[in-house]
Amino acid sequence: MNKEKKIILFASGNGTNAENIIRYFQQKEKNISIAGVFTNNINAGVIKRVGNLNITVSVFNKEDMTSGKLLAQLIKINPDLIVLAGFMLKIPKSLILAFPSRIINIHPALLPLYGGKGMYGNHVHKAVIEAKEKESGITIHYVNEEYDAGDIIFQAKVPVLEEDTPETLAEKIHNLEYRYFPEVIEKLLN
């Protein structure tokens, strides 16, 4: 029998992706479990959202990331994968070195386009529309020391229509995230 694989989720905001991932693996009842959710935002919607799903939520601050306190917690859990699901802080080098090729992120555009510092949420969708791109999508990638620059694992695309607004494009992108992110995580762990 395969050993149980553990996932840690990092989220800073509403937590819809985190909730979707948790529900996906709870319904599958396979040997993959969510060992906890970590957030840097005491007011994050993810706290309430996943609290109803019997998942432990840990709140930390920037100092915990740089002091080694967060790293010590993660080493104790020893996750097979750390998944950034709407996490807004840059991952420090110490975490990347401690979990090589075990930290992944999802980005709401087709990297290498529209990535980097400040490119998140509607900022990305607005930039895509202003550039009159014909398509956008999601990129799931490994995390390295630069924003959105790690090796690409998976991409999925949607057309950008003339009538699209940042909000309508965001909805299309969210649908891709909900559909593919849990499946890609599962493939990486199997």
N, C-alpha and C positions, 0 to 999 in steps of 0.2 A: 504493500500500500504506500502511496506517495505521501510524503510529509506535507502537513498543511502549509500553504503559502500565506504570508501575511502582507497586507497592504497598509500603508499609512497614507492618509490624505491630508494635504495642506490646502487651506482655503482662507480667503480674506473677506469674502463678501456674502452674497445671498445663499450660496451653497447648493444651487440647483444641480450642478454637475456632480458634486459630492453625493447628494441624495440619490441621484440617478445611479451612480456607481454602486453605492451601498445596496440599494434595492435590487439591482441586477445580481449581485453576488449572494444576497440573502435568499433570493428566489431560486438560484441555481443549486444551492446546497451542495456545492462541490468542495474540494479541499482548498478553497481560497476564502480568506476572511479579512474583514476590515479590522485592523488592530487598534484603530483610533483615528481621530481627526485633530489636527493641530491648526490653530488660527492665531494670527498676530493682532486680531481686532476683537476687543471685548464686546463690541456691539454688532458683530457680524451675524447676519441672518442664519448662517450655517449652524450656529450654536443651537438655536431653537429647532431648526429643521431636522438635524440629525439626533437631537436629544430624544425625539419621539421614536427613534429607531434602535434604541439600546446600544448606542455607540459612545464611547468615552471621548469627550472633547477636552483638549488641553489648550489653554491660552498662554501665549508667551509673548515677550517683547523683543525688540531689536537687540538689546543687551544680552538676552538669553542666547541669541543666535551667535553673537561674537564671543561671548565668554566661555563657551563650551558646555553650558548647562543643557541646552537643547540637544546638542550632539550626544551627551551622556545619556539622556532619556532615550534617544533613538537607538543608540548602541544596545541599551538594555532590552529594547523590544526586538531588535534585529530584524527589521522588515525585509522582505524579498524585493519590495518595490515601494518607492516613495512617489506618490502621484500628486502633482500640482494641479489643482482644479480651481482655477480662479484665484491663485495666490499672487500677491502683488509685490512682495519683497524679493530682492536678488538673493539667491542661495549662496551662502559663503563657501569659499574654497574648502574649508575644513569638512563640510558636509559632503561636497562633491568627491573629495579624496576618500572619505570614509565609506561612501556608497557608490563606487565607480560603476557607471552604466546601470544604476539602479534608481535613478531619479529621472522622471519624465514629466513633460509639461504639454499642455494643449494650447495652441495659439489660434485666434480667430481670423487667420488669413493664410494665404499660400506663401509660406516662407520660401526663399529669403526676402520676399517683398513684404513691406509693412510690418517689420519686426523692430525690436530694439526698445530702448528706454522710452517710456511715455506712450508706447503703442499698445494699448489695451482697450477692450470694450468698444464703445462707439467712436473713439478716436480712430481706431483702425477702419471701421466701416465708412466713416466720413471720408477718410483719405482714399479709400478704394473707389468710392463713388466720385469724388472730385477728380481723380485721375482717369475717370471714364473707363475703368477696367471692365472687361466683358465677363469675367468670372472671379469668384473669390472662393473661400472654403476654410478648411481647418488643416492644421499641421500638428501632428503629435511627434514630439522630438525628445531626444535625450537632453538633459540639462548639463551645460558646461559653465565656464566662468564668465561667458558673455551672454547678454540677453538674447534669447531666441536664436542662438547660433549653433546649438548642438546638432548632432547627426539626426536627420529626418527618419522617422520610423514609418509614418503613414500620412497620406494626404487624401482628402475628398473635396470635390468641387461642387459649386452651385453657380448658375448663371446670375449675373448682375444685370437687372433690367433697367431700362431708362427711368421707369417710374419708382424704382427702389429708393427708399430713404435709409438713413443709418438704422432706424428702428426695424424696418421690414427686412433689411439685410441681416440684422442681428438675429431676427427670428429664424431665418433660413439657416444661419450658422449654428444656432443653438440646436436645431433639429439634427444637424450633422453630428454635433458633439454628443448628444444623447444617444444617437444610434451607434456611432462607431467607437467612442472612447472606451466603454466597458469591454467591447469585443477585442480591441487592440490590447488592452491590459491583460485580458484572459489569455490571449495568444502568447504574449511575452512571458507569462508565468507557466505555460504548459510546454 
